[in-house]
Amino acid sequence: MTEYQKRMRRLKGKALGKRENQIWGLMVKGLTSREIGKKLGIAEHTVTSVRKVIYTKLSVNNVAGVISKWYEKK
């Protein structure tokens, strides 16, 4: 198992941080990684990396799962 895989395994089920919550909310609104990056003043690659962490922490595999979790928390 790679270090990356170990790190992701440790993140599963943990709470989202402030930036992760910002990106999560923008994902639910339908923004792309590029659009989110421009809006928050960060690189598209950074957004993509954070999205992977969000997927792991929420235990989902796609945007549909992310949206579902958003409405479950409401």
N, C-alpha and C positions, 0 to 999 in steps of 0.2 A: 504494500500500500504506500502510495506517495505521500509526501508531507502535505500537499494540497488536499488530498483525500482525507487525511487524518484531521486537518483543520476543519474541513467542511463537516465531517462527522461530529466534531465537538460543538459546532454551531447549531446543529439541528435542535429545534425547539426553544432556542434562546430568544429573548425579547429583541425587537428591532430598535436600533439607535435612532437618533434624531434625523440624520441624513437619510437613512434607510426608509424611515416613515415618510419623508418628503418625496423621495423617489417612488415609493409605493403609491402614494396618493396621485402622483402624476401619471403613473402607469395605468391606474384605474380610469383616469380621464382620457386614456387613449393616446398619450404622447409617445413618440418613439424615443429611443436612447439619444439620438442626435438632438431632438427637440428638448428633452429633459436637460441635457448637457448645456445647451444654449441658455435655457431659462435659469439654471442654477449657476452658470459660469464655471462649469467643470467639463473635462474632456468626455467625449462620447465613450471612450474606452473605460473610463472610470465608472460611468453609469452602467455599462455592460457588466463590469466586475461586481458592482453593488447589487445589480439585479440577480446575479447568481447566488449571492449571499442571501438575498431576500427569499429566493426560491427554496434554498436550503433551510433557512430558519422557519419558514412557513410550511415546510414539507409538501411543496407542490412542484409540478414539472412544467407548467406553462402559464401563460398570462390568464387563461380562463380560471385556473386555480387561484391565482393571485387575486383576481376580482372577486371570486367566491369568498375567499377569506376576508376581504375588505367588508363585504356585506354581512358576514357572520359576526364581525366585531361590533357592528352598529346596533 
